[in-house]
Amino acid sequence: MGDFQHYYLELSPDPVRFDAVSQLTNVFFDDAKQQVFAVRSGGATGIVVKSATPGDGPNISFCMEDRGTIRSIKFSSDNLVLAVQRNETAVEFVPFNASHQPQVQDMMVHQGKSTIYGFVWVQERQVALISNSGVEIFAVNLEKRTLKSVKSLNITVNWFSFCPTSNFALLSANLGTILTPVMLKPSTITKLPRLELPAGQGCSGRDVTLAQLYGTNAIMLLKPLQNRQFEVVIYLLNGPGLAPKKSHILRLGQNGRFAMNIVDDVIVVHHQATATSMLFDVALGGSETEAGTGAVVHQPIIPARAIKPFALAVPSISLDGKTMNCDLYSQHWVLFQPNIVIDAKLGCLWYVLLKLSSLCALITDRLRLVEFLLQRSDGKPALLTVLKEMMSTNYSGTMLPVIESVFNKLNSLYKGVLDSELQSQMALMTMTSSKSQQQKPGLIPRVLIDQTDMYTAVFSTITDSEQLGKILLLYLHSLAKHGITANHELSKQIVIDLVKNKQFDTLQQLLKYSALNESKPLACFLLSLSNSHPSISQMALDMLARLNANEIILEVLLEKGQVIEALRIAKQMPGADSLPARKYLEAASKTQDALVFHSVYAFFQAKNIRLRGSPDFLKHEQCGEYVQYYQTLISTQCL
């Protein structure tokens, strides 16, 4: 497939459909509850509410008296109170019954003197009103039909922006040069240190996007440069009491109208003039840092591209399946966080989605691609596919340095998880009643590729690759570098490959330095390959000796006819006086070596004399046939 056919962004396949904006219909969107309100005016106001979240209950339809043009409309979290703003100074609160119908007779109205810019629900029965004089939280009491102020913050405001993901608002003052973040929680308003922009560089509300990036609240400001191009400056709110820190700069290299979405922590900047979108990931290293602030400067991950075209099914009486191509980057598009696009004129709501498979084909720097996929919540399948492609026969040995860097990146995360698990286990073992001494669990990475993943999804699928031996050794070296012990399946795979390619010296070196996961099963597996080379059997025995697996060593030596060597080891083990004579005499007789049999027979006769004062075997030892065999050897003068 040619590159021109790759799209790295697409719209969700099944958009939420609603009545489009018209002379009679207005559309509102509550980004906190992700509800679309289609408000049709006339003799009475007909309202249809649809949720953009799948499985979030049925649509809600109701009528209300037309009391004037609606400016803003939002349900409480349980859909039992509807807040409606019709003018600058008042907000109505209408209770709803269990059948989702309004109880207009029980309506409550907040009438103030300040200009109300908007409101957000902070709890089922608490709402924050943001006005030009500050923020005030009201408790809505349905039983008493009262509104009670429970918390307020007096501060000059000329516009505000709100992030529903983490309930923080940004209040603007002094022509947008003073920006004050506040956290809004039930009965609580927390004012954070403000962000002060240079005089003459104030921003407007449309230039601001609030979001969470990798779990940290972020203020993203669209800012023009002297060359008329634009950049996005990102300030992170790193903690209570800390002023917003200028942390990242996104270079857009264009001018015109921009809008932003956040898709799985990737910042998507849409550019209307070129009808393309750019991707930025602040977790990846930047091209430079800004002098003075240390902010990391980022270029787009890959060149800008358009969103994949979208064909919308058109209702038809004949059911002929007609579709129409949607106008992407339309002037009617309105974006909401994190990844919502609404075309009010078309009556559609979509989610913007990343196409990771296309990104894998487009990002040519494989190490950077791996770093990118490690940060995506659903990046594991795509990453395993990339690893498999990197290590297949399609790639030459020139990829090995890159593969080594990739292994180190994967195993650094892997080691962190193993250490975290170990700390958690130790904390559980030593847990005390003091909460301060309890260990916090470590952060789990979004994508973890462990040895089992590498073995089952990568190494076992590329057994025909000429590079497999080198790749396995690189991975083993990376594990050792990070203090991770190779597991059995991986060790077994390495043994198979080295034996297959007759690299016995390399295998001996790995075993000598215990680079493989030494275990009884692996030693036995080595023994099963002993026909491949004389040295393999000794490697297996040496491993068993290091594991103190003397019982298995004895069985192996007896099986191989090395009965004298087996006896030598057995004599040094606990319980040497109770060795089963028949077992050793049987193994000695199978060698068909009279001297070996005589030596074993003499050993057990001497043991009998020492223990019982007689060279004879006891009846239950069942050695009669070997006594006869010994006498036959004597009589035929074989000894």
Secondary structure, DSSP 8 states (H G I E B T S, - for coil): --GGG--SEEE-SS-EE-----SSEEEEEETTTTEEEEEE-SSEEEEEEEESSTTS---EEEEEE--S--SEEEE-TTSSEEEEEEETTEEEEEEB-TTS-B-GGG-EEEE-SS-EEEEEEEETTEEEEEETTEEEEEEEETTTTEEEEEEEEE---SEEEEETTTTEEEEEETTTTEEEEEEEETTEEEE---EE--TT----GGGEEEEEETTEEEEEEEEE-TTS-EEEEEEEE-STT---EEEEEEE----S-EEEEEETTEEEEEETTTTEEEEE-TTS--SEE-TTT--EEE--SS--B-----EEE---TT----EEE--TT-TTEEEETTTEEEETTTTEEEEEEE-HHHHHHH---HHHHHHHHHTSTT-HHHHHHHHHHHHSTTS-GGGHHHHHHHHHHHHHHHHHHHHHHHHHHHHHHT--S-GGGS-------SS---HHHIIIIIGGG-TT-TTHHHHHHHHHHHHHHTT----HHHHHHHHHHHHHTT-HHHHHHHHHTT-S---HHHHHHHHHTGGG-HHHHHHHHHHHHHTT-HHHHHHHHHHTT-HHHHHHHHHTSTTGGG--HHHHHHHHHHTT-HHHHHHHHHHHHHHHHHHHS-----GGG--HHHHHHHHHHHHTT--
